[in-house]
Amino acid sequence: MDIHRQLVSNYRFKVLIDNHVMSFAKVSGLYMDLETEMLSEGGHNGSGYIAAVPTKGVKTLRLQSGVLNNANSIMDKMSPGIYLRQGLVVMMLDMHGNTEIKYVAERALVTKWEISEMDAQNGQVLIHTFEIAYTQMKIMR
């Protein structure tokens, strides 16, 4: 099989927020990292050990979608201060709509809601942008 066909494309995805499917045009800020610190062994200054430490900061997801006529349904779930009890899942889909990879953001809290600039001369689609703070990302297949 051609290697290009095995690659996962990034334009087909589905977002679950508290187990409800929601449509977004763009998702960014999915990543995992590990904070570390260097520990030195008493009396041996030439080398040390690397140890993982609890994360001090939060990560931020940005979700963007076009404003819909029935925007109240999304706003009920995405207002700042809403804790997403069941988290947020971004599912990457193959060309047949089957899930390839799931990215699960745990302990998620909606921190910001923003609407795009309104410009009468531009004629662009009005965009909602949501920011969600999370502490941990898991990858599931």
N, C-alpha and C positions, 0 to 999 in steps of 0.2 A: 504494500500500500504506500502511496505517495506520502512523504513526511508532512507535506502541507495539509493534507486531509486529517492528519492526526492532531494537529495543533488546535487548541481551543480558541475560538474567536471571542472577542470581548464585546461584541455588540448585541448578543442575545443573552439576556439575564432576566431574572425574576427576583423581586424583593419581598420577603415575608417580614411583617412587623407584628409581633404578638400573634403569629399564625394567621394573619390576614395578608392576602396578596395585594400589593400596591405597585402602581406603575411609576417608574422614574426614568428620565431620559439619561441621567448621568449619576454615577456613584464614584466617589473618590475617598481616599483616606483609609483604605483597607491595608493594614500591615501588622506585622508582629515584630517585636524587638525584645531584647533582654538587657536590663541594666546590670552592670557588674561593678565590682570594686577590687582593687589589688590588696591582698593581705600579705604581709611579710612575716616570715618565720623568725621568732626571737633569736637573735645572734647571727642570723644569716641574711646579710643585706644584699647579697648578690642576686638572689632570685626570690620569687614570691609565688603566690597562688592567686588565681582568679576565682572569685566567688560571685554567684548570682545574688542580687539584693532585690527586695520588693520594689515594684515600680513606684516612682515618686510622682509621675505625671499621668495625665490621661491622654488618650488618642482621640482624634476627632474625625468622624465620618461626615462627608458632605453629600447630600442627596438633592438632586434637582429634578423638578417636573414642571410641565406646563400647567397653568391654572385651569381647572375644570369648572363647569357650571355648578356641579354638586360638590364644591370644595369643602363643605362642612364635614363630610365623612373622613377626609384625610386630616382636617384640622383637629377633629376630636382626638386623634391618636398622636398628633405631631406638635402639640402646643408645648412651648418651653416649660420645663418643670415636670413633664410626664416621664415617669420611669417605665421603660419597656420591660415588663415582667418576664416575658418569654424571649426577650432579646430580638435581635435583628439578623436575618439570614439573607445572604445574597447568593443566589444559585446561578451558576454559569450553565447555559444550555447548549447542546449540540444542534446541528442543523435540523434535527427531527423533533426538537423540543424536549429531549431527555436531559436530565441533570447530569452534568459532568463532574462538577466540583461545587461544594457548599462552603461558604465562608460565614462563620457564625461569630457575631460580635456579642459578647456577654456583658452583663451589668451595664446596660445602655440607658442613657438619660438624654432626653431632648433638651438642648441648651440654647438653640437659636432658631428663629424663623425669620426669613427675609424675603421680600418680593423684589423683582427686578425693577430697574428704572422705567418709569412711564414716560414715553416720548411720542407725542402725537405725530411727529414727522417721520418716525422710523418704521412703524407698522410691525414691530417684532411681536412674537408671542410672549405673553406675560408669564414669568417663571417664578415658582416658589423654590427657595433654597432652605433646606433644613440642615442643622448641624446637630450631631448626636455624639456625645462623649461616651467612650467605652473603655474598659480596662483590659480586656483580654480578647484575643482573636483565636479561633480554632478553624482548622481546615478539615473538612470531612469529605469522604468520597462515597 
